[in-house]
């Protein structure tokens, strides 16, 4: 597996090797041992699968607070997204900064989003399917969201607001300036 650092500490792009022939390809998309050998030792306990039918579907910016904070390893099984991680760790030199990576079924890239980050994505193709691993179980009492279009974060989603499709929860999410982060930087 190829592991690339991003401009924000802890967020990694992981690209598994693909072995292809005329039939298609085979790829080992996750290996505890392979990642541990490269310094990533996370015990994933839950796999999630989501489908977004329309281009412009935004999900996020979501977080799950302690004691059920989650590391996420995100990949696309069909379609494509712009995947975004925002540093929400109080005391981090990157607090409020974001990283965006295009993940697609075609490029096979994955994004490792550590605990302490807000996470969201926008679909770039119809019928996009996300598959992601989480290091803790979903806990509704710890679930939260920050506005995807918050001016203080200023994420370039690559599309106009009129093209975006949101859930009610995401449309009513809090602003970043009102967000009291439960995460701390442990540099």
Phi and psi in degrees as a GROMACS rama.xvg file:
@    title "Ramachandran Plot"
@    xaxis  label "Phi"
@    yaxis  label "Psi"
@TYPE xy
-93.0192  129.383  UNK-2
-120.58  123.887  UNK-3
-115.509  135.786  UNK-4
-75.2747  153.771  UNK-5
-109.306  -176.026  UNK-6
-72.0293  -8.13001  UNK-7
-118.326  126.123  UNK-8
-54.3681  130.811  UNK-9
99.1745  -29.7256  UNK-10
-83.7606  126.843  UNK-11
-128.596  147.449  UNK-12
-101.566  123.379  UNK-13
-115.929  123.222  UNK-14
-119.555  105.146  UNK-15
-68.7857  152.028  UNK-16
-72.6118  145.314  UNK-17
-117.161  137.827  UNK-18
-115.037  111.158  UNK-19
-119.46  158.706  UNK-20
-151.174  -165.847  UNK-21
-61.2857  -21.9147  UNK-22
-81.8545  -24.0791  UNK-23
144.547  -134.981  UNK-24
-147.074  165.561  UNK-25
-126.536  139.817  UNK-26
-147.203  132.143  UNK-27
-86.6487  104.487  UNK-28
-85.4688  -17.1604  UNK-29
-152.173  133.708  UNK-30
-145.53  115.455  UNK-31
-55.1535  -45.1376  UNK-32
-64.2808  -47.4925  UNK-33
-60.3894  -42.2472  UNK-34
-71.7797  -40.874  UNK-35
-59.1487  -40.4757  UNK-36
-62.4745  -19.3137  UNK-37
-107.937  17.2992  UNK-38
88.2108  8.86794  UNK-39
-110.255  106.086  UNK-40
-121.436  89.2053  UNK-41
-123.554  133.294  UNK-42
-93.6917  99.09  UNK-43
-80.5543  135.319  UNK-44
-121.25  -9.52681  UNK-45
-146.468  136.401  UNK-46
-109.559  135.542  UNK-47
-119.841  152.399  UNK-48
-139.243  123.71  UNK-49
-128.176  148.781  UNK-50
-119.193  131.234  UNK-51
-120.78  117.646  UNK-52
-73.7643  -37.0997  UNK-53
-108.426  147.522  UNK-54
-62.8493  139.249  UNK-55
92.1246  4.0276  UNK-56
-72.618  122.769  UNK-57
-107.642  130.605  UNK-58
-122.836  118.893  UNK-59
127.706  177.642  UNK-60
-89.3107  115.324  UNK-61
-102.995  156.561  UNK-62
-151.55  160.587  UNK-63
-128.453  120.084  UNK-64
-80.8066  162.132  UNK-65
-60.259  149.142  UNK-66
-87.7673  13.435  UNK-67
-120.181  33.6656  UNK-68
-60.6452  150.053  UNK-69
-125.638  134.739  UNK-70
-82.7519  146.153  UNK-71
-130.737  140.077  UNK-72
-118.052  108.781  UNK-73
-107.85  135.416  UNK-74
-144.407  165.939  UNK-75
-112.165  128.052  UNK-76
-91.087  -27.4708  UNK-77
-151.021  136.485  UNK-78
89.7928  -150.055  UNK-79
-160.084  150.082  UNK-80
-138.867  161.748  UNK-81
-101.608  113.93  UNK-82
-100.005  135.517  UNK-83
-128.804  135.305  UNK-84
-124.418  130.753  UNK-85
-117.151  126.716  UNK-86
-69.2683  118.927  UNK-87
-119.362  22.9054  UNK-88
-89.7088  110.854  UNK-89
-57.8154  130.697  UNK-90
93.5833  -7.04815  UNK-91
-74.1698  140.459  UNK-92
-65.7792  -14.5075  UNK-93
-106.214  13.1987  UNK-94
-51.9723  125.907  UNK-95
85.1194  -6.37365  UNK-96
-87.1946  157.484  UNK-97
-131.006  157.627  UNK-98
-126.184  138.27  UNK-99
-128.869  136.246  UNK-100
-137.456  135.052  UNK-101
-79.714  122.105  UNK-102
-112.177  135.925  UNK-103
-146.856  162.199  UNK-104
-61.9304  -33.5365  UNK-105
-71.6035  -44.7947  UNK-106
-85.7853  -15.8585  UNK-107
69.1145  5.52209  UNK-108
-70.3282  152.292  UNK-109
-127.734  153.013  UNK-110
-118.103  126.419  UNK-111
-93.1133  113.833  UNK-112
-109.26  107.368  UNK-113
-72.972  165.846  UNK-114
-53.7839  145.642  UNK-115
95.271  5.48979  UNK-116
-120.007  145.748  UNK-117
-81.1128  145.859  UNK-118
-132.606  138.913  UNK-119
-160.053  168.483  UNK-120
-153.809  160.952  UNK-121
-125.937  138.634  UNK-122
-80.3857  138.148  UNK-123
-105.691  -15.8262  UNK-124
-135.23  154.311  UNK-125
-68.7604  156.567  UNK-126
53.2501  47.7226  UNK-127
-84.7375  132.45  UNK-128
-115.625  126.768  UNK-129
-103.222  140.125  UNK-130
-127.36  123.758  UNK-131
-145.554  145.783  UNK-132
-95.3766  145.974  UNK-133
-127.872  146.081  UNK-134
-89.6429  -2.34295  UNK-135
-145.457  159.893  UNK-136
-75.567  153.643  UNK-137
-62.7891  131.806  UNK-138
-131.173  103.263  UNK-139
-56.4579  -30.7827  UNK-140
-70.9768  -12.402  UNK-141
-108.432  1.55577  UNK-142
-78.7908  138.306  UNK-143
-156.243  172.58  UNK-144
-152.123  152.832  UNK-145
-124.297  146.961  UNK-146
-54.6129  131.855  UNK-147
-66.2183  -30.0078  UNK-148
-105.977  25.4875  UNK-149
-61.1856  126.703  UNK-150
-65.0582  -28.0177  UNK-151
-70.8944  -26.2634  UNK-152
-91.1242  -40.5563  UNK-153
58.4872  54.7667  UNK-154
-76.764  135.553  UNK-155
-90.2798  97.9424  UNK-156
-80.9595  -9.35927  UNK-157
80.0746  13.322  UNK-158
-152.872  160.957  UNK-159
-74.4497  150.139  UNK-160
-57.2299  -31.6422  UNK-161
-67.7798  -17.6037  UNK-162
-89.9749  -11.0604  UNK-163
-83.6033  138.538  UNK-164
-113.968  124.435  UNK-165
-124.17  153.415  UNK-166
-77.6181  164.296  UNK-167
-59.8886  -41.8768  UNK-168
-57.845  -47.1476  UNK-169
-71.42  -33.0086  UNK-170
-66.7824  -27.51  UNK-171
-100.122  7.21477  UNK-172
-61.7413  155.577  UNK-173
-72.9477  159.846  UNK-174
-79.1032  154.452  UNK-175
-61.8686  -37.5513  UNK-176
-65.5624  -22.6414  UNK-177
-94.7196  -7.06205  UNK-178
-77.1561  120.688  UNK-179
-97.1855  100.182  UNK-180
-67.5283  132.248  UNK-181
-89.8915  4.86467  UNK-182
-105.288  143.974  UNK-183
-126.423  147.561  UNK-184
-78.3694  131.452  UNK-185
-118.2  42.428  UNK-186
